[in-house]
Amino acid sequence: MTIASHTGDGVAAMQELDLITKLRVSPQAFIWVHAQNEKNKELHIQAAERGCWVEFDGIGSRSKQLLLLDPMNLKTQFCSAFLRLITSQ
């Protein structure tokens, strides 16, 4: 089963991850939809490190600026989080 939550807000996404983990659902079954709405990139990384999918969509002038502001740094951060996740298992 996959859970796609149209949350957007990073704090709420973390609370949802806490809840599903408490219910013994794997974070890998969780998709945080509209994550681009969260301005704190650290929450994106924390969610990825916890094992959930972090989904960015809604491409437009606002999200383009958000995602392309520093793409190499963001890409590096996500790759680093992904590598830490897969090497820890």
LOBARO-541355 format. One record per residue (C-alpha): residue number from 1; residue in one letter; z, x, y. Coordinates in Angstrom, 3 decimals, m for minus. Layout:
N
n:res:w:u:v
NUM:A:Z:X:Y .
...
***
This chain:
89
n:res:w:u:v
1:M:0.000:0.000:0.000 .
2:T:m0.812:1.230:3.514 .
3:I:1.015:0.081:6.646 .
4:A:m0.997:0.269:9.860 .
5:S:1.294:m0.422:12.787 .
6:H:m0.283:m1.091:16.171 .
7:T:2.670:0.460:17.955 .
8:G:1.394:2.835:20.616 .
9:D:4.917:3.678:21.750 .
10:G:6.274:6.881:20.191 .
11:V:9.936:5.854:20.153 .
12:A:9.051:2.631:18.326 .
13:A:6.862:4.566:15.877 .
14:M:9.803:6.879:15.086 .
15:Q:12.026:3.829:14.538 .
16:E:9.422:2.345:12.203 .
17:L:9.283:5.621:10.275 .
18:D:13.085:5.591:10.019 .
19:L:12.989:2.039:8.668 .
20:I:10.305:2.575:6.046 .
21:T:11.990:5.793:4.911 .
22:K:15.277:3.904:4.559 .
23:L:13.398:1.349:2.435 .
24:R:12.078:4.214:0.261 .
25:V:8.493:3.841:1.408 .
26:S:6.619:7.122:1.719 .
27:P:5.739:8.069:5.302 .
28:Q:2.273:8.907:3.934 .
29:A:1.715:5.139:3.652 .
30:F:2.276:4.679:7.404 .
31:I:m0.411:4.830:10.107 .
32:W:0.756:4.961:13.717 .
33:V:m2.154:3.147:15.391 .
34:H:m2.931:3.633:19.107 .
35:A:m0.856:6.822:19.267 .
36:Q:m2.911:7.930:22.268 .
37:N:m0.797:5.526:24.350 .
38:E:2.219:7.812:23.890 .
39:K:2.225:10.516:26.577 .
40:N:4.759:12.755:24.816 .
41:K:2.621:14.919:22.518 .
42:E:5.764:16.209:20.821 .
43:L:6.272:12.751:19.279 .
44:H:2.745:12.955:17.820 .
45:I:3.651:16.261:16.203 .
46:Q:7.021:15.003:14.944 .
47:A:5.344:11.985:13.331 .
48:A:2.741:14.208:11.659 .
49:E:5.443:16.557:10.418 .
50:R:7.281:13.587:8.900 .
51:G:4.137:12.865:6.899 .
52:C:2.577:9.812:8.511 .
53:W:m0.954:9.375:9.811 .
54:V:m1.285:9.588:13.608 .
55:E:m4.316:7.623:14.766 .
56:F:m5.977:8.038:18.169 .
57:D:m8.524:5.462:19.315 .
58:G:m9.495:3.443:22.347 .
59:I:m11.880:6.075:23.685 .
60:G:m12.424:5.526:27.379 .
61:S:m11.942:7.330:30.692 .
62:R:m8.111:7.252:30.429 .
63:S:m7.893:8.354:26.794 .
64:K:m10.669:10.900:27.276 .
65:Q:m8.594:12.614:29.953 .
66:L:m5.480:12.431:27.787 .
67:L:m7.106:13.838:24.664 .
68:L:m9.360:16.388:26.358 .
69:L:m6.824:17.684:28.830 .
70:D:m6.070:20.651:26.599 .
71:P:m7.915:20.060:23.322 .
72:M:m7.457:23.541:21.883 .
73:N:m3.703:23.484:22.431 .
74:L:m3.413:19.989:20.934 .
75:K:m5.655:20.988:18.011 .
76:T:m3.574:24.106:17.423 .
77:Q:m0.344:22.109:17.499 .
78:F:m1.640:19.551:14.998 .
79:C:m3.072:22.216:12.700 .
80:S:0.241:24.040:12.809 .
81:A:2.168:20.839:12.012 .
82:F:m0.250:20.036:9.186 .
83:L:0.044:23.513:7.694 .
84:R:3.853:23.357:7.846 .
85:L:3.725:19.972:6.126 .
86:I:1.457:20.976:3.245 .
87:T:3.081:24.348:2.638 .
88:S:6.554:22.804:2.481 .
89:Q:5.650:20.618:m0.518 .
***
